[in-house]
Amino acid sequence: MTGIGFRERGALLAGRAAGEAARRLGRGGGTALPGLVAGTLAPRLIERFAAQLGYGAITVTGTNGKTTTSHLLTNTARAAGLQPLTNRSGSNLERGIASTFVDAATPAGTLPDASSRLGVFELDEAVWPLLLPRLKPRAAVFLNLFRDQLDRYGEVDSVAEGWERALAAYASPIALVLNVDDPSVALLGESARNEVVGFGIEDRGVALIEAEHASDARFCRCGATFRYDAVFMGHVGLWRCPGCARARTVPVVAARDVRLGADETRFTLCVGERGAEVAIPFAGLYSVYNALACAAGAHALGLPLEATVRALAESGPAFGRQERFEVDGRHVRLLLAKNPTGMNEVLRTLLANTEPLTLLALLNDGIQDGQDVSWIYDADIERIAGRVVTLIAGGDRADDMALRCALAGFEPVVAERDIERALDAAIARTPAGGRVEVMTTYTAMLAVRAILARRTGAQPYWEEQA
Ligand SMILES: [Zn+2]
């Protein structure tokens, strides 16, 4: 009846105790520790808890957009009357998933309200193949594959091959929710024995006029290089192969008539024959992809379209993703940029705003950021020269960011490694009522968010979603 045995129950208690101790000591949230401890003591904990989820699970993976898409899916599940169980932002490795279960379980080792539970799990791209057979999700969302943290993963092709091998070896039914605009993802549908739900943008009006620098060439399985009739970002767009019949297919879940604003985005969400007007409180075309991925995932799970539309309109930002803070009368917005394509999309988002702009560009070189920062040279920082009024560079590699911006034609007024001092410099140079846009790598986001949370009284991150 309880679902887990003595060994797991002991591991569960040990994991919880570790997590509580970490939280009491104020150590970085203690989000991974319970899972690490419990998972080590009981290696099959994840399988046993995943099997208790009454509505099964959906996974979300890909280079950019995992956290926001999972957040939107979680809210959609809630709007549909389910009780979502989701891992916290950044805890997307095996131990993060184990921690999620450990935190949610009763001491007896059961998930409360298990019959109405849907697991929504953000998974690291490299970890997804390992967790597929353990979580046995009903549906898997694949967002995109961009060049990211090369020192960690190697080429994007090897990540896609890992996904493909895992799917080939997996016998249970699963719906694949695929971004048809990204050929690296779309081709996963070729070998699928199961349902495929494609999503994509059906509006050439939001295509880039010229290809971006970050558009690394992608090769078809036949060996030819893909051609594009329209590029939306990076290598994502209306692709086709000149060497064989492969081409982007028409998506079941699509965005039409996309209108990009400085703070919000509107589009017509089409799911099969049905359509709905959607306004999401997020900027940027990448936000449209996240919303589409959510809608397609919800469709694959059989959740009502109305629940998706409501969740998209009402969801606040996910942790550190377009989050806003009011500090000393200035509006501060966090824009995460972890790789060239992500940074290009942030820059495009900034261009949608015609007001004078203070940009705080934070660059760290922690393990989670990628220790090689040369990727900033693959981003088109040039495109905002002349638009940014005041630029401040900050973070461990503030000098590299300053040099990169200087080469793009605009020099920072301050280059300051200390993030709090860099933030203060940005605020001091912004008129009251003005905006400070913070373009930041991952670990710098954690640092600047903690400072902003402290100053504004927002919750520290391990209390989020509690
Ligand atoms: Zn081909």
Boltz pocket constraint, residues with backbone or C-beta under 6 A from the ligand:
constraints:
  - pocket:
      binder: B
      contacts: [[A, 220], [A, 221], [A, 222], [A, 223], [A, 224], [A, 241], [A, 242], [A, 243], [A, 244], [A, 245], [A, 246]]
      max_distance: 6.0
